[in-house]
């Protein structure tokens, strides 16, 4: 029980640190946010805006006001010529799209990377193993956005199999929804598939040489049972660890892919706010992405300890 409590306590501390540094980013940006928002407004209006955003207070008081609002879902406001609008409204509409993109990408990765890694290790040195490894090398070398552009041109423009831009909500039309997400999710998944497959292959080759695998073969267990039940679990720990570290790359890739395919997700929203110099909105969106990264890594850390009891035993000694 102490292991889980310590991990959750560390999570709280890290979340506070991450939220603080995300908040401080606004102060590190050149210029004055109020001047950017209302460059030609009278001085009295700019002073009122500065007071409303607590920018006339010390940094620790600014952070406290921002954190209390952020924890209640108040992510700040847009100050535009059309009026004042809430950032939380746009984030609430955009975040589900990004989560869907990353979920579909993860599902594609799992469905393809695990079987390819297992069979490549089992048939080590065969033509299948060489073909899969050569393809993986090529896939890792291609950036997500470059692959997305190629898929959009070949599959979307030339073959016209899938749309190249836009998003369809699943409640509107489920088939069109999956079609609108197919190219972005595939573009984001290909590099992940190659990396995870190679890691799993390496660990599976080592696991298949262990004594307990030899014992299982001597007992006459079916090959399928040996591979999927006895060899896969101990071989997946490295993949699980790297998956946590790659969450940042997945989030960053999703931001770029959303811009390429014009998906109305959090990445496209972030890019638009950066161009419009809406720094208050950028601050909250960056904080959401950073907190998501920390939370996912903590969950993977707990899952790692669940799969490998030696991790909990080692942590108990510290």
PyMOL commands that set and color helices and strands:
alter all, ss='L'
color gray80, all
select helices_A, chain A and resi 2-28+33-37+43-52+59-71+87-122+127-141+144-158+174-207+211-218+223-235+237-245+247-261+266-275+279-307+309-317
alter helices_A, ss='H'
color red, helices_A
select strands_A, chain A and resi 77-80+83-86
alter strands_A, ss='S'
color yellow, strands_A
deselect
rebuild
show_as cartoon
